[in-house]
Amino acid sequence: MILGFVLFAVIGQKTAADAVATVQSEVIGGLSWFYMALVSLFVIFCLWVGIGRYGDIKLGKDGERPEFSLVSWLAMLFAAGMGIGLVFWGVAEPLNFFDAPRPGTGSSDAAKSEFAMVQTFLHWGIHPWAIYVVVGLAVAYSVHRKGRPVSIRWALEPVFGDRIKGAWGDVIDSVAVIGTLFGVATSLGFGVMQVASGMDFLGWVDDGSSKGLLVVLIVCITGIATLSVVTGIGKGIKWLSNANMGLAALIMLFVLIAGPTLYLANSLVQDTGGYLQNVLSLSFDTGASYGEEGTSWVNAWTVFYWGWWISWAPFVGIFIARISRGRTVREFVCGVLLVPTLLTFVWFSIFGGTAVFQQANGKHDYIGEAGVSTNNALFEMLDTLPGGTFVAGVAILLIVLFFVTSSDSGSYVVDMLASGGDPNPPVWSRVFWALTEGAVAIALLLASGSGGTASLDTLKTVAILVALPFSFVMIGMCWATLRSFRQEREAYLAAKLQRQQDRMVDEAVAALEESLENGTLNSDGTTNVSTTKR
């Protein structure tokens, strides 16, 4: 099936692109209301589960300690869930929203600046992480608490029972494999284009669009990812994730100090407040009030993002579940939902805020006739700062490392699914899937022609279309999770009541024995109060 999709995208580029684009247009255009409502309900579900009475449930055996330290755990889930996206869009997305704001935003630079950050916070904040929590929590409970294989299907066992072992379970896991493989492969393809653009921008290469250069970059990244996935989660993947976060923190600190520091600090506080003030209305806003222009804008950005995050949910959710043994439900929800969201706000406020400040105050023009250059925006911004050229080179290294962590994590997840849910799949199969991702990305790049991305765009769209059927799987996961938690809660309360009853019986027996020993028990069963110990 995977080979068929790839051949379809490579051989019949125009036919494939037209067919998939038509389906995507119908899905996104006709079901935007569904995506907007569903993802918002996922947020409500996660907050309720994390704050409520189920928060103390352990994702593992009672008394089991977390497998990874808090810092390593957060670094791995952040790097897998969104790391590369933040580097890619950290500057470009706020600039795009400043250039072409949502209808009804207002025309002043002040209004466009604040809107650009608030809208970016919406797309990268609590909503995408809620999507990951839904999948990750269901799988983590199934795997670590119930001892089931690492698989999407087993998370639905409380709803479907043994039927999940049959054809429907195979279909669900196949959808997860396709979405993960295509998502990682297309991200790898587009990512190396940004790396090549950065190398071209810095004068390291003559032609950043050269197919030969792109292939070499994919081979190098795939090679490093293969070495990482061979060593496993506890070594290579953990080490690279920690290195990513350290390097990202250093670059972010540099931009904060070298950029408009006071403005960025004020902007972070103001934009966070704007997000909190508007998040409820934006979560359900389909743009209908502004007619075709409004709905088209929301479909092109917000609905597209919700579909993209859902298509990545099997990969990120399973990976987060795999590394979360020993956490409580409350720790899991707070760690996955809140900490990355706060880090994301800081990242976009510093990188995107610097670029928007420069654009609004005429210090640098990022918006040309063709709009914002997504691939070059980060490097343009760094180049405006003192010592920025050197830091831009470091940023290229950061991008490569983030892509390596996405690739090795994706390979590990696909391998776990393909090997029947084995949490530690054999080395040879890890290598196979890592190489397959790289090979798919190379094939699509070469098939797209000079400077083109047609095949990559097609496969990316297919990955997003996977979100529609998988969204119903996620609804089932919410139901399954609540059913499991309710059953566990009832069992806990029943056991607690039994312990209380046993304790009362033990106390009564002890009192009776004491009375017999002291000779204070009369023949009619009463005690002699005057001689009873007090």
C-alpha positions in Angstrom: 0.0 0.0 0.0 2.8 2.4 1.0 4.7 1.6 -2.2 1.6 2.2 -4.3 1.0 5.6 -2.8 4.6 6.6 -3.5 4.5 5.3 -7.1 1.2 7.1 -7.6 2.8 10.4 -6.4 6.0 9.9 -8.4 4.8 8.5 -11.8 1.5 10.4 -12.1 2.5 13.7 -10.6 -0.2 15.9 -12.1 -3.0 13.3 -11.9 -2.1 12.5 -8.4 -1.8 16.1 -7.3 -5.1 17.1 -8.9 -6.9 14.1 -7.4 -5.6 14.5 -3.9 -6.0 18.3 -4.0 -9.7 17.9 -5.0 -10.3 15.5 -2.1 -8.5 17.8 0.3 -10.5 20.8 -0.8 -13.7 18.9 -0.3 -12.6 17.5 3.1 -11.2 20.8 4.5 -13.9 23.0 2.9 -16.8 20.9 3.8 -15.7 19.7 7.3 -13.9 22.8 8.7 -16.7 23.0 11.3 -16.0 19.4 12.3 -12.3 19.9 12.8 -12.7 23.2 14.7 -15.2 21.7 17.1 -13.4 18.4 17.5 -10.0 19.8 18.4 -11.5 22.2 20.8 -13.4 19.3 22.5 -10.1 17.4 22.7 -8.7 20.4 24.7 -11.6 20.3 27.1 -11.3 16.5 27.5 -7.6 16.7 28.3 -8.1 19.5 30.9 -10.9 17.6 32.6 -9.0 14.3 32.7 -5.8 16.0 34.0 -7.5 18.1 36.7 -10.2 15.7 37.7 -10.3 12.6 40.0 -8.5 10.4 37.5 -5.2 12.3 37.8 -3.6 10.0 40.4 -3.9 6.9 38.1 -0.4 5.6 37.4 0.7 4.9 33.8 2.5 1.8 35.0 2.4 -0.5 38.0 1.6 1.0 41.4 4.8 2.5 42.9 6.7 2.3 39.6 9.1 5.2 39.1 9.4 7.1 35.8 11.7 5.5 33.3 13.3 8.9 32.3 14.2 12.0 34.2 11.8 15.0 33.9 14.3 17.0 31.8 15.0 14.1 29.4 11.3 13.3 29.2 10.3 16.8 28.3 13.2 17.2 25.8 12.3 14.0 24.0 8.5 14.7 23.7 9.2 18.3 22.7 11.8 17.4 20.0 9.5 14.7 18.6 6.3 16.7 18.8 7.2 20.0 17.4 10.9 20.9 17.5 11.6 21.1 13.8 8.3 23.0 13.1 9.3 25.7 15.5 12.6 26.2 13.7 10.9 26.2 10.3 8.0 28.4 11.2 9.4 30.4 14.2 10.0 33.5 12.1 8.0 32.8 8.9 4.5 32.2 10.4 4.2 35.5 12.4 5.5 37.4 9.3 3.0 35.7 7.1 0.2 36.7 9.4 1.5 40.2 9.6 1.6 40.4 5.8 -1.8 38.7 5.2 -3.8 38.9 8.4 -7.0 37.2 9.2 -10.1 39.1 7.9 -11.4 41.5 10.5 -8.0 41.9 12.2 -7.5 45.6 11.5 -5.1 47.5 9.3 -2.7 49.1 11.8 0.7 47.7 12.4 0.0 47.4 16.1 -3.2 45.3 15.5 -1.5 43.1 12.9 1.6 42.6 15.1 -0.5 41.4 18.1 -2.8 39.3 15.9 0.2 37.6 14.2 1.5 36.3 17.6 -1.9 35.4 19.1 -2.9 33.4 15.9 0.5 31.7 15.9 0.1 30.8 19.6 -3.3 29.2 18.7 -1.8 27.0 16.0 1.2 25.9 18.1 -0.1 26.1 21.6 -2.4 23.9 23.7 -4.5 22.6 20.8 -1.9 20.5 19.0 -0.6 19.1 22.3 -4.1 18.2 23.3 -4.3 16.1 20.1 -1.1 14.3 21.2 -2.4 13.8 24.7 -5.5 12.0 23.5 -3.5 9.4 21.6 -0.6 9.3 24.0 -2.7 8.9 27.1 -4.8 6.1 25.7 -1.8 4.2 24.4 0.3 4.8 27.6 -2.5 3.4 29.8 -3.0 0.4 27.5 0.7 -0.4 27.3 2.1 0.5 30.8 -1.0 -0.2 33.0 -2.6 -3.1 31.2 0.5 -4.7 29.6 -0.8 -4.5 26.0 1.5 -4.2 23.0 2.5 -0.8 21.7 -0.2 -0.3 19.2 -3.2 2.0 18.4 -5.6 -0.8 18.2 -5.1 -2.0 21.8 -6.0 1.5 23.1 -9.5 0.8 21.8 -9.9 -2.5 23.5 -12.2 -1.1 26.2 -14.7 -0.2 23.5 -14.4 -3.0 21.0 -13.1 -5.9 23.1 -11.6 -8.9 21.3 -12.9 -7.6 17.9 -9.9 -5.2 17.9 -7.7 -8.3 17.2 -9.1 -8.7 13.7 -9.3 -6.8 10.4 -10.4 -3.5 12.0 -7.4 -3.5 14.2 -5.1 -4.1 11.2 -6.7 -1.2 9.3 -6.3 1.1 12.3 -2.6 0.3 12.7 -2.1 0.5 8.9 -3.5 4.0 8.9 -1.1 5.0 11.7 1.9 3.5 9.8 1.0 5.4 6.6 0.4 8.7 8.3 3.6 8.4 10.3 5.8 7.3 7.4 4.4 9.9 4.9 4.5 12.7 7.5 8.1 12.1 8.4 9.2 11.5 4.8 7.6 14.7 3.5 9.0 16.7 6.5 12.4 15.3 5.7 12.1 16.4 2.1 10.9 19.9 2.9 13.4 20.2 5.8 16.4 19.6 3.7 15.2 22.3 1.3 15.4 24.8 4.2 18.8 23.5 5.2 20.0 23.9 1.6 18.4 27.4 1.4 20.4 28.4 4.5 23.6 27.1 3.1 22.9 29.0 -0.1 22.1 32.2 1.9 25.4 31.9 3.8 27.3 31.3 0.6 28.3 27.8 1.5 27.0 26.4 -1.8 26.3 27.9 -5.2 22.9 26.5 -5.8 20.6 25.7 -2.8 18.0 24.1 -5.1 20.4 21.5 -6.5 18.8 18.0 -6.4 22.3 16.5 -5.8 22.7 18.7 -2.7 19.3 17.8 -1.4 19.9 14.1 -1.9 23.3 14.3 -0.1 21.6 16.1 2.8 18.9 13.4 3.1 21.5 10.7 3.0 23.5 12.3 5.8 20.4 13.0 8.0 19.1 9.5 7.4 22.5 8.0 8.2 22.7 9.8 11.5 19.1 8.9 12.3 19.8 5.3 11.6 22.7 5.3 14.0 20.5 6.9 16.6 17.6 4.5 16.2 20.0 1.5 16.4 21.1 2.6 19.9 17.5 2.9 21.1 15.5 5.5 23.0 17.6 5.4 26.2 20.8 6.4 24.4 20.9 7.9 20.9 17.4 9.4 20.8 17.6 10.8 24.4 21.1 12.2 23.9 20.1 13.9 20.6 16.9 15.3 22.1 18.9 16.8 25.1 21.5 18.2 22.7 18.7 19.8 20.6 17.1 21.5 23.6 20.5 22.8 24.8 21.4 24.2 21.4 18.0 25.7 20.9 18.1 27.4 24.3 21.5 29.0 23.4 20.3 30.3 20.1 17.1 31.6 21.7 19.1 33.4 24.4 21.3 35.0 21.7 18.4 36.4 19.8 16.8 37.6 23.1 20.0 39.5 24.0 21.0 40.7 20.6 17.5 41.6 19.5 15.0 44.2 20.9 15.1 42.6 24.4 12.6 44.9 26.2 10.1 44.8 23.4 10.3 41.0 23.3 9.7 40.7 27.1 6.7 43.1 26.9 5.4 41.3 23.8 5.5 37.9 25.5 3.4 39.1 28.4 1.0 41.0 26.2 0.6 38.3 23.6 0.1 35.6 26.2 -2.7 37.8 27.7 -4.2 38.3 24.2 -4.1 34.5 23.7 -5.8 33.8 27.0 -8.4 36.5 26.2 -9.2 35.2 22.8 -8.5 31.5 22.8 -12.1 30.4 23.4 -13.5 32.4 20.5 -10.6 31.6 18.2 -11.0 27.9 18.9 -14.5 27.8 17.5 -14.2 30.6 14.9 -14.7 29.2 11.4 -14.5 32.6 9.7 -18.1 32.4 8.6 -18.8 36.0 9.7 -16.5 37.3 7.0 -17.9 35.1 4.2 -15.8 33.3 1.6 -12.7 35.3 2.5 -12.9 34.4 6.2 -13.6 30.7 5.7 -10.9 30.4 3.1 -8.3 32.0 5.4 -9.3 29.7 8.3 -9.3 26.6 6.1 -5.9 27.5 4.6 -4.3 27.9 8.0 -6.1 26.7 11.2 -8.1 23.8 9.7 -5.0 22.7 7.7 -3.0 22.8 10.9 -5.6 20.7 12.8 -5.5 18.1 10.1 -1.7 18.1 10.0 -1.4 17.7 13.8 -4.0 14.8 13.8 -2.0 13.1 11.0 1.1 13.3 13.2 -0.8 12.1 16.3 -0.1 8.4 15.9 3.6 9.0 15.6 4.0 11.6 18.4 1.3 10.0 20.6 2.8 6.6 20.5 6.3 7.9 21.0 5.2 10.0 24.0 3.4 7.0 25.4 6.5 4.8 25.0 8.7 7.2 27.1 6.0 7.9 29.8 6.1 4.8 31.9 5.8 5.6 35.6 4.1 9.0 35.2 0.7 9.7 36.7 -2.2 10.8 34.5 -1.9 14.3 36.0 1.9 14.4 35.4 1.4 13.2 31.8 -1.3 15.8 31.0 0.4 18.7 32.6 3.8 17.8 31.2 2.6 17.2 27.6 0.0 19.9 27.5 1.3 22.9 29.5 5.1 22.8 29.5 5.7 22.6 25.7 3.0 25.2 25.2 4.8 27.7 27.4 8.1 26.9 25.7 6.5 27.4 22.4 5.1 30.8 23.4 8.6 31.9 24.5 10.2 30.6 21.2 7.7 32.4 18.9 7.8 35.6 21.0 11.6 35.8 20.6 12.1 34.7 17.0 8.8 35.8 15.4 8.6 38.8 17.7 12.0 40.1 16.6 11.1 39.8 12.9 7.7 41.4 13.3 9.3 44.2 15.3 11.8 44.8 12.5 9.2 44.7 9.8 6.8 47.0 11.5 9.5 49.5 12.4 11.1 49.6 8.9 14.4 48.0 10.1 14.2 45.1 7.7 11.9 44.2 4.9 11.1 40.4 4.9 8.1 40.7 2.6 8.9 40.8 -1.1 6.7 40.7 -4.1 6.2 37.0 -3.7 5.5 37.3 0.0 7.6 35.9 2.9 10.4 33.5 2.0 9.6 30.6 4.4 12.9 28.8 3.9 15.0 31.9 4.3 13.1 33.9 6.9 15.0 32.5 9.9 18.4 33.2 8.3 17.4 36.7 7.2 16.4 37.5 10.8 19.7 36.1 12.3 21.7 38.0 9.7 20.4 41.3 10.9 21.8 40.7 14.4 25.5 41.2 15.5 27.3 37.9 15.0 24.2 36.6 13.3 26.0 35.0 10.4 27.8 32.6 12.7 24.6 31.8 14.6 22.9 31.2 11.3 25.4 28.4 10.7 24.7 27.0 14.2 20.9 27.2 13.3 21.6 24.9 10.3 23.1 22.4 12.7 20.0 22.7 15.0 17.7 22.1 12.0 19.6 19.0 11.1 19.5 17.7 14.7 15.8 18.3 14.9 15.2 16.4 11.7 17.3 13.6 12.9 15.3 13.3 16.1 12.0 13.4 14.1 13.3 10.8 11.7 14.7 8.4 14.4 11.6 8.8 16.6 9.3 8.2 13.6 11.3 5.1 12.5 11.0 3.7 16.0 7.2 4.2 16.1 6.6 2.7 12.7 8.8 -0.2 13.6 6.9 -0.8 16.9 3.6 -0.8 14.9 4.9 -3.0 12.1 6.4 -5.5 14.6 3.2 -6.2 16.4 3.6 -3.7 19.2 7.0 -4.7 20.4 8.4 -1.8 22.6 11.9 -2.8 21.7 11.8 -4.0 18.1 14.8 -5.7 16.5 17.7 -3.6 15.2 17.4 -4.7 11.6 13.8 -3.6 11.3 14.7 -0.2 12.9 17.3 0.3 10.2 14.9 -0.8 7.5 12.3 1.8 8.4 14.8 4.6 8.8 16.2 3.9 5.4 12.7 3.6 3.9 11.8 7.1 5.1 15.0 8.5 3.5 14.4 6.6 0.3 10.8 7.8 0.0 11.9 11.4 0.5 14.7 11.1 -2.1 12.3 9.5 -4.6 9.7 12.3 -4.2 12.3 15.0 -4.5 13.8 13.6 -7.6 10.4 13.0 -9.2 9.3 16.6 -8.6 11.7 18.1 -11.2 14.0 21.0 -10.9 13.0 23.3 -8.0 9.7 21.5 -7.7 7.9 19.9 -4.8 4.8 18.4 -6.6 5.3 14.8 -5.4 6.2 15.9 -1.9 3.1 18.1 -1.8 0.9 15.2 -2.9 2.2 12.9 -0.2 1.9 15.6 2.4 -1.7 16.1 1.4 -2.3 12.3 1.6 -0.9 12.4 5.2 -3.3 15.2 6.1 -6.2 13.3 4.6 -5.4 10.4 6.9 -6.5 12.8 9.7 -10.2 12.4 8.8 -10.6 8.7 9.4 -8.1 8.9 12.3 -10.1 11.6 14.0 -12.9 9.1 14.5 -10.3 6.7 16.0 -9.4 9.5 18.4 -13.0 9.9 19.4 -13.0 6.2 20.2 -9.8 6.6 22.2 -11.5 9.3 24.4 -14.4 7.0 25.0 -12.0 4.0 25.8 -9.9 6.1 28.1 -12.9 7.3 30.1 -14.3 3.8 30.3 -11.0 2.4 31.5 -10.5 5.2 34.1 -14.0 4.8 35.4 -13.6 1.1 35.8 -10.3 1.6 37.6 -11.8 4.3 39.8 -14.7 2.0 40.7 -12.3 -0.9 41.5 -10.2 1.5 43.6 -13.3 2.7 45.6 -14.5 -0.9 46.0 -11.1 -2.0 47.3 -11.0 1.0 49.6 -14.4 0.2 51.0 -13.3 -3.4 51.5 -10.2 -2.3 53.4 -12.3 -0.1 55.6 -14.7 -2.9 56.4 -11.8 -5.3 57.1 -10.2 -2.7 59.4 -13.5 -2.3 61.3 -13.8 -6.0 61.6 -10.2 -6.3 62.8 -10.8 -3.5 65.4 -14.0 -5.2 66.6 -12.2 -8.6 67.0 -9.3 -6.9 68.7 -11.7 -5.2 71.2 -13.5 -8.5 71.8 -10.2 -10.4 72.4 -9.1 -7.7 74.8 -12.3 -7.9 76.8 -12.0 -11.7 77.1 -8.4 -11.3 78.3 -9.4 -8.8 80.9 -12.4 -10.7 82.0 -14.7 -7.8 81.4 -17.1 -9.6 79.1 -20.4 -10.7 80.8 -22.4 -13.8 79.8 -25.0 -11.6 78.1 -22.3 -10.1 75.8 -22.0 -6.8 77.6 -18.9 -5.5 79.3 -18.3 -4.5 82.9 -17.8 -0.8 82.5 -16.1 -0.3 85.8 -13.2 -2.7 84.9 -12.9 -1.9 81.2 -9.7 -0.3 80.2 -10.0 3.3 79.0 
